[in-house]
Amino acid sequence: MPDISDQLVTILPYLRRYARALVGDQQIGDTYVRICLETLIQEPARVRAGPEARVQLYALFHEVFTRTGVRDASSDTLNPSDLTDLTVESRLRALPPTERQALLLTTLEGFSVSQTAEILKVPESTAADLIADAWSLVNPRLRMLKRLLASSPQDRARLAESRPLAALPLRERKPFLTFALLGVLAAVFVAEFVFPATPATGFWTPSVSTLVALGALAKPLVLGQGEWHRLLTAAFLHGGPVHLLFNGLALWMAGMVLEPLLGRAWLIALFFIGALGGSLMSLAINPPNIVSVGASGAIMALLAAATVVAFRLPDGAERNRVLQGLLRILIPSLIPLATVRSGTRVDFAAHLGGALIGFASGGALLALWPRASPRPRLQGAAAAVAVLGLAALGWSADKVRTGYTSYATERLLIPANQLPKTEDELVSSGPRLVAAYPRDPRSRLFNAVARLRARDLAGAEAELRLALGEKQILKTWFKRDLEVRIRTLLAQTLIEQHRAEDARLDVQPVCDAGPGGTPPEQLKAMKLCP
């Protein structure tokens, strides 16, 4: 068992540091330490040698601190909400005495909550509440503190003199991840013009074909062709500079609240969860012809989560300002006004899905957040979700890369204003359209009709088989009716050549293209489907 005097020699420098931090002045702090030691000499049984000696000495110090009449540097009560001098020491002095003691005992001296409760002679739950209240008063003003210290030599010198206070986790977290997300969204927007599937439709306005090629959300492509990567990629695309500007402003507002408060892991996790929630709600509500892009779902999730967790901030003007700023964007975004900008429609479904995810996530975080902790629980789980989201985004980007060529084929198709309007126009324009748009299945179909009129059966068959050879274009850009029409005409051409068995084989892929998986009417009449 070590001698108590040896232990006191080790403990006293820390007790002096704590006393100085507590009262804001080394001389006054040493006065308390001296009175504490004098009391110990008179009552040596108060602190016994052993592992609990440090807790017992600090408990004795607090008893002395409470009952003596020595004036400390923080005797004048300060209101944290009205404080303009935001140095570390003045911020601590602005805390109520017991909250200040609890905060310093845990952060500066490293005591546990239970040890802090023993030192202050309060229940453990009360100690936890005191620590939480202290953090709620100190934490929201760290950004202003950092800015003030950067410009005030006096404050820097004062902080340097109080090196133990540097152990307090009071440094500001710059929202680097928020800025990085903004940078990624801007870079992807530029890429929409570097890799266009078709020319832009206006000033910095990408075509729908370009957005589809780069991963826009479209119900037929997701549900019909299994392109689930679009649930994520759509969140990084934008339909124009105004769209990007509004989403960027909302992301900046949400990120400035969430990143310092929750940490970067939770910010990126909520972004990915919100993106998926918005995309899924868009698929569930929107009609099939809607093509949806934008980070709105993810951003609505961040805004909603920020609105909920903002209640961790101290009650007062600052919290109200934060909530008002968030709600000014969040509430109008959830009103289904079907606002139209530059021919585009706001995707209210994505806004709603993201907001619901955000409110639920924010509520769960707030409920599980320990009052004595400056960060919510489950940081490891948030990091895992973030890593999974980044991996899924990488997989999705690769899917876009490999499928881009297929979707960047609209430029190969006949423009709507050049399509023939009558059968005579169809026949006469066939050769010209084949020369101009050889990969459009319709130009081959038109030319096949012209050859059939000229009784060139072999030539018509060749054109129809070339049309069917453009499988990706048929799948991507046309309804199945076009393939049915081409195969039906091919079957008629083969029958005229007395090749009924070949005709039967060539129509098999579309024998289920009718209502309820039945053969189309024209093929029923030809009796080529089983």
PATOR-291622 format. One record per residue (C-alpha): x, y, z; residue in three letters. Coordinates in steps of 0.25 Angstrom, whole numbers, padded with zeros to 4 digits, always signed. Each point is the difference from the previous one (the first is absolute). Layout:
! PATOR-291622
XYZALA/...
//
This chain:
! PATOR-291622
+0000+0000+0000MET/+0006+0013-0004PRO/+0003+0011+0010ASP/-0011+0011+0000ILE/+0011+0011-0001SER/+0006-0006-0012ASP/-0014+0000-0007GLN/-0003+0014+0004LEU/+0013+0004-0007VAL/-0005-0006-0013THR/-0014+0005+0002ILE/+0002+0015+0004LEU/+0005+0005-0014PRO/-0013-0005-0006TYR/-0008+0006+0012LEU/+0006+0014-0002ARG/-0002-0001-0015ARG/-0015-0003+0003TYR/-0001+0011+0010ALA/+0005+0010-0010ARG/-0009-0005-0011ALA/-0012+0000+0010LEU/+0002+0015+0005VAL/+0007+0006-0011GLY/+0012+0005+0008ASP/+0012-0008+0005GLN/+0002+0008+0013GLN/-0014-0002+0004ILE/+0000-0015-0004GLY/+0013-0002+0008ASP/-0007+0006+0012THR/-0011-0011-0001TYR/+0011-0011-0001VAL/+0007+0006+0012ARG/-0013+0000+0009ILE/-0003-0014-0005CYS/+0014-0005+0004LEU/-0002+0007+0014GLU/-0013-0007+0002THR/+0007-0014-0004LEU/+0011+0003+0011ILE/-0011+0002+0010GLN/-0009-0012-0005GLU/+0010-0010-0006PRO/-0010-0011-0001ALA/-0007+0008-0011ARG/+0009-0005-0011VAL/+0006-0014+0001ARG/+0012-0006-0008ALA/-0005-0009-0011GLY/-0007+0001-0014PRO/-0011+0009+0005GLU/+0009+0010+0006ALA/-0001+0010-0012ARG/-0016-0001+0001VAL/+0001+0002+0015GLN/+0009+0012-0001LEU/-0008+0007-0011TYR/-0013-0003+0008ALA/+0007+0007+0012LEU/+0004+0012-0009PHE/-0014+0002-0004HIS/-0005+0000+0014GLU/+0010+0011+0003VAL/-0004+0007-0012PHE/-0015+0000+0003THR/+0001+0004+0015ARG/+0012+0011-0001THR/-0003+0014-0002GLY/+0012+0003-0009VAL/-0004+0008-0012ARG/+0003-0006-0014ASP/+0002+0006-0013ALA/-0013-0004-0005SER/-0009+0005+0012SER/-0007+0009-0009ASP/-0011-0008-0007THR/+0000+0000-0015LEU/-0011-0004-0010ASN/+0006-0009-0011PRO/-0011+0004-0010SER/+0004+0015+0002ASP/+0015-0002+0000LEU/+0009+0007-0010THR/+0014-0004+0005ASP/+0001-0014-0005LEU/+0014-0004+0006THR/+0001-0014+0005VAL/+0001+0005+0014GLU/-0011+0010-0001SER/-0009-0010-0006ARG/+0002-0010+0012LEU/-0002+0012+0010ARG/-0013+0002-0007ALA/-0005-0013+0004LEU/-0008-0002+0013PRO/+0010-0005+0011PRO/-0004-0014+0001THR/-0001-0002-0015GLU/+0014+0005-0001ARG/+0005-0009+0010GLN/-0006-0012-0006ALA/+0005+0004-0014LEU/+0014+0002+0005LEU/+0001-0013+0008LEU/-0004-0008-0012THR/+0007+0007-0011THR/+0012+0006+0006LEU/+0003-0010+0012GLU/-0005-0013-0007GLY/-0010-0004+0011PHE/-0011-0009-0004SER/-0015+0004+0003VAL/-0001-0009+0012SER/+0013+0006+0006GLN/-0005+0014-0003THR/-0012-0003+0007ALA/+0008-0005+0012GLU/+0008+0013+0000ILE/-0012+0009-0001LEU/-0008-0008+0010LYS/-0012-0001-0010VAL/-0007-0012-0006PRO/+0007-0006-0013GLU/-0013+0004-0008SER/+0002+0015+0005THR/+0014+0000-0004ALA/-0003-0005-0014ALA/-0011+0011-0001ASP/+0010+0011+0005LEU/+0011-0005-0011ILE/-0011+0000-0011ALA/-0005+0014+0004ASP/+0015+0005+0000ALA/+0002-0005-0014TRP/-0013+0006-0005SER/+0005+0014+0004LEU/+0015-0002-0004VAL/-0001-0007-0014ASN/-0009+0008-0009PRO/+0010+0013+0001ARG/+0013-0007-0003LEU/+0000+0005-0014ARG/-0001+0015+0005MET/+0011-0004+0010LEU/+0010-0005-0010LYS/-0002+0013-0009ARG/+0002+0009+0013LEU/+0012-0008+0004LEU/+0006+0001-0014ALA/-0001+0016+0000SER/+0003+0003+0015SER/+0015-0002+0005PRO/-0005+0003+0014GLN/-0009-0012-0001ASP/+0011-0009-0006ARG/+0009+0004+0011ALA/-0010-0003+0011ARG/-0003-0014-0007LEU/+0015-0003+0000ALA/+0002+0003+0014GLU/-0012-0010+0003SER/+0006-0012-0007ARG/-0008-0010+0008PRO/-0013+0007-0006LEU/+0005-0005-0014ALA/-0004-0014+0004ALA/-0014+0005-0001LEU/-0007-0006-0012PRO/-0004+0014-0004LEU/+0006+0002-0014ARG/-0009+0003-0012GLU/-0003-0011-0010ARG/+0001+0007-0014LYS/-0011-0005-0009PRO/+0010-0006-0010PHE/-0009-0011-0004LEU/-0012+0009-0003THR/+0010+0008-0009PHE/+0004-0013-0006ALA/-0014-0004-0004LEU/-0003+0013-0006LEU/+0013-0001-0008GLY/-0004-0014-0005VAL/-0014+0005-0004LEU/+0006+0011-0008ALA/+0010-0009-0007ALA/-0011-0010-0004VAL/-0008+0012-0005PHE/+0012+0004-0009VAL/+0002-0015-0005ALA/-0015+0001-0005GLU/+0006+0009-0011PHE/+0013-0007-0002VAL/-0007-0013-0003PHE/-0013+0004-0007PRO/-0008-0011-0006ALA/-0007+0011-0008THR/+0002+0015-0001PRO/-0005+0009+0012ALA/-0014+0005-0001THR/+0003+0014+0005GLY/+0010+0008+0007PHE/+0007-0010+0010TRP/-0012-0009-0001THR/+0004-0015-0003PRO/-0010-0008-0009SER/-0008-0010+0006VAL/+0007-0011-0008SER/+0013+0005+0006THR/-0006-0001+0014LEU/-0005-0014-0003VAL/+0013-0005-0006ALA/+0007+0005+0013LEU/-0009-0006+0010GLY/-0013+0007+0001ALA/-0012-0007+0008LEU/-0010-0005-0010ALA/-0010-0011+0005LYS/+0000-0008-0013PRO/+0015-0001+0001LEU/+0001-0004+0014VAL/-0012-0009+0002LEU/-0001-0005-0014GLY/+0015-0002-0003GLN/+0006-0001+0014GLY/+0009+0012-0001GLU/-0001+0002+0016TRP/+0013+0008-0001HIS/-0008+0012-0004ARG/-0006+0001+0014LEU/+0014+0006+0004LEU/+0005+0006-0013THR/-0012+0009-0002ALA/+0003+0007+0013ALA/+0013+0006-0006PHE/-0006+0005-0013LEU/-0007+0014-0002HIS/-0009+0005-0011GLY/+0006+0014+0000GLY/+0008+0011+0007PRO/-0012+0005+0008VAL/-0004-0014+0005HIS/+0015-0002+0004LEU/+0000+0014+0007LEU/-0012-0003+0008PHE/+0004-0014+0004ASN/+0014+0005+0003GLY/-0005+0011+0010LEU/-0009-0010+0007ALA/+0012-0010+0001LEU/+0009+0011+0006TRP/-0011+0004+0010MET/-0002-0014+0005ALA/+0015-0004+0000GLY/+0004+0013+0008MET/-0010-0005+0011VAL/+0002-0015-0001LEU/+0015-0002-0003GLU/+0005+0007+0013PRO/-0011-0006+0009LEU/-0001-0014-0005LEU/+0014-0003-0007GLY/+0003-0003-0014ARG/-0003-0015+0001ALA/-0015+0003+0003TRP/+0000+0012-0010LEU/+0004-0009-0012ILE/-0009-0012+0005ALA/-0012+0009+0001LEU/+0003+0005-0014PHE/+0000-0014-0006PHE/-0012-0005+0008ILE/-0008+0013-0004GLY/+0004-0002-0015ALA/-0005-0014+0000LEU/-0013+0004+0008GLY/-0003+0011-0010GLY/+0003-0009-0012SER/-0009-0011+0005LEU/-0012+0010+0003MET/+0002+0005-0014SER/-0001-0014-0006LEU/-0013-0002+0009ALA/-0007+0012-0004ILE/+0004+0006-0013ASN/-0006-0005-0013PRO/+0009-0008-0009PRO/+0003+0011-0010ASN/+0007+0009+0011ILE/+0015+0001-0001VAL/+0006+0005+0014SER/+0013+0006+0003VAL/+0006+0008+0012GLY/+0005-0002+0014ALA/-0013+0005+0006SER/-0004-0012+0007GLY/+0014-0001+0007ALA/-0001+0015+0003ILE/-0014-0001+0006MET/+0005-0011+0009ALA/+0011+0008+0005LEU/-0009+0012+0002LEU/-0010-0008+0007ALA/+0010-0007+0009ALA/+0007+0014+0003ALA/-0014+0005+0004THR/-0001-0011+0010VAL/+0014+0000+0006VAL/+0000+0015+0001ALA/-0007-0002+0013PHE/+0013-0004+0006ARG/+0004+0014-0001LEU/-0003+0009+0012PRO/-0014+0006+0001ASP/+0001+0014-0005GLY/+0002+0010-0011ALA/+0011-0008-0007GLU/-0008-0013-0001ARG/-0012+0008-0005ASN/+0008+0006-0011ARG/+0005-0014-0004VAL/-0014-0006-0001LEU/-0005+0012-0007GLN/+0010-0001-0011GLY/-0002-0015-0002LEU/-0015+0001+0000LEU/+0000+0011-0010ARG/+0005-0010-0010ILE/-0006-0013+0005LEU/-0014+0004+0001ILE/-0002+0006-0014PRO/+0007-0012-0006SER/-0010-0009+0006LEU/-0012+0007-0006ILE/-0005-0007-0013PRO/-0001+0013-0008LEU/+0005-0007-0012ALA/+0009+0012-0003THR/+0005+0001-0014VAL/+0014+0006-0003ARG/+0005+0000-0015SER/-0009-0012-0004GLY/+0004-0008+0012THR/-0009-0004+0012ARG/+0004-0001+0014VAL/+0000-0015+0005ASP/-0008+0002+0012PHE/+0000-0016+0002ALA/+0015+0001+0002ALA/-0001+0011+0010HIS/-0010-0007+0008LEU/+0008-0013+0000GLY/+0012+0007+0004GLY/-0007+0008+0011ALA/-0006-0012+0006LEU/+0013-0007+0001ILE/+0006+0012+0006GLY/-0010+0002+0011PHE/+0001-0014+0004ALA/+0015-0001+0000SER/+0001+0013+0008GLY/-0010-0004+0010GLY/+0007-0013+0002ALA/+0013+0007+0002LEU/-0006+0010+0010LEU/-0006-0012+0008ALA/+0013-0008+0000LEU/+0009+0012+0003TRP/+0006+0000+0014PRO/-0002+0013+0007ARG/+0015+0000+0005ALA/+0005-0002-0014SER/+0004+0010-0010PRO/-0003-0010-0012ARG/-0011-0010-0002PRO/+0001-0014+0002ARG/+0003-0011-0011LEU/+0011+0008-0007GLN/+0006-0014-0004GLY/-0013-0003-0007ALA/-0001+0013-0007ALA/+0014-0002-0005ALA/-0004-0014-0005ALA/-0012+0006-0007VAL/+0009+0011-0006ALA/+0010-0011-0006VAL/-0012-0008-0005LEU/-0006+0012-0007GLY/+0014+0004-0006LEU/+0002-0015-0005ALA/-0014+0000-0006ALA/+0002+0014-0007LEU/+0013-0006-0006GLY/-0007-0012-0005TRP/-0011+0009-0005SER/+0010+0009-0007ALA/+0006-0012-0007ASP/-0014-0004-0005LYS/-0002+0014-0006VAL/+0014-0001-0007ARG/-0003-0014-0006THR/-0014+0004-0004GLY/+0003+0014-0005TYR/+0002-0004-0015THR/-0013-0007+0000SER/-0008+0012+0005TYR/+0008+0010-0008ALA/-0006-0005-0013THR/-0012+0010-0001GLU/+0008+0008-0010ARG/+0000-0012-0009LEU/-0016+0001-0001LEU/-0009+0007-0010ILE/-0004+0013+0006PRO/-0015+0001+0002ALA/-0002+0011-0010ASN/+0006-0009-0011GLN/-0009-0012+0002LEU/-0009-0003-0012PRO/-0015+0004+0003LYS/-0006-0009-0011THR/+0002-0013-0006GLU/+0005+0006-0013ASP/+0010+0009+0007GLU/+0004-0013+0008LEU/+0003-0007-0013VAL/+0007+0012-0007SER/+0009+0004+0012SER/+0005-0014+0003GLY/+0013+0000-0008PRO/+0003+0014+0005ARG/-0003-0003+0014LEU/+0009-0012+0000VAL/+0011+0008-0006ALA/-0001+0010+0011ALA/-0004-0008+0012TYR/+0005-0015-0004PRO/-0001-0004+0015ARG/-0014+0004+0002ASP/-0009-0012-0001PRO/-0011+0008-0005ARG/+0008+0005-0012SER/+0002-0015-0003ARG/-0014-0003+0001LEU/-0004+0011-0009PHE/+0009-0005-0011ASN/-0004-0014+0002ALA/-0015+0005-0003VAL/+0006+0007-0013ALA/+0007-0013-0004ARG/-0013-0008+0002LEU/-0007+0009-0009ARG/+0010-0002-0010ALA/-0001-0015+0002ARG/+0014-0001+0005ASP/-0002-0010+0011LEU/+0014-0004+0002ALA/+0004+0015+0002GLY/-0012+0002+0009ALA/+0004-0012+0009GLU/+0015+0006+0001ALA/-0005+0013+0004GLU/-0010-0006+0011LEU/+0012-0008+0005ARG/+0009+0012+0001LEU/-0011+0007+0008ALA/-0001-0012+0010LEU/+0015+0000+0001GLY/-0001+0013+0007GLU/-0004-0006+0013LYS/+0005+0010+0010GLN/-0007+0012-0007ILE/-0013-0008-0001LEU/+0001-0003+0015LYS/+0004+0014+0004THR/-0008+0009-0009TRP/-0012-0007-0005PHE/-0012-0007+0006LYS/-0002-0015-0004ARG/-0010+0003-0010ASP/+0011+0004-0010LEU/+0006-0013+0001GLU/-0013-0007-0001VAL/-0003+0008-0013ARG/+0014-0003-0006ILE/-0001-0015+0003ARG/-0014-0001-0005THR/+0004+0006-0013LEU/+0012-0009-0001LEU/-0009-0012+0002ALA/-0009+0004-0011GLN/+0012+0002-0009THR/+0006-0014+0003LEU/-0014-0006-0002ILE/-0001+0006-0014GLU/+0014-0007-0002GLN/-0007-0013+0005HIS/+0009+0000+0012ARG/-0011-0002+0011ALA/+0009-0007+0010GLU/+0010+0011+0000ASP/-0012+0010+0002ALA/-0004-0008+0012ARG/+0014+0000+0006LEU/+0001+0015-0003ASP/-0013+0004+0007VAL/+0003-0008+0013GLN/+0006+0011+0008PRO/-0012+0009-0001VAL/-0011-0011+0002CYS/-0002+0005+0014ASP/-0001+0015-0004ALA/-0015+0000+0000GLY/-0009+0003+0012PRO/+0002-0009+0012GLY/+0012-0007-0007GLY/-0008-0005-0012THR/+0004+0001-0014PRO/-0003+0014-0007PRO/-0013+0000-0009GLU/+0008+0001-0013GLN/+0008-0013+0004LEU/-0013-0007+0004LYS/-0006+0002-0013ALA/+0013-0006-0007MET/+0000-0012+0010LYS/+0015+0000+0002LEU/+0000+0000+0015CYS/-0003-0012+0008PRO/
//
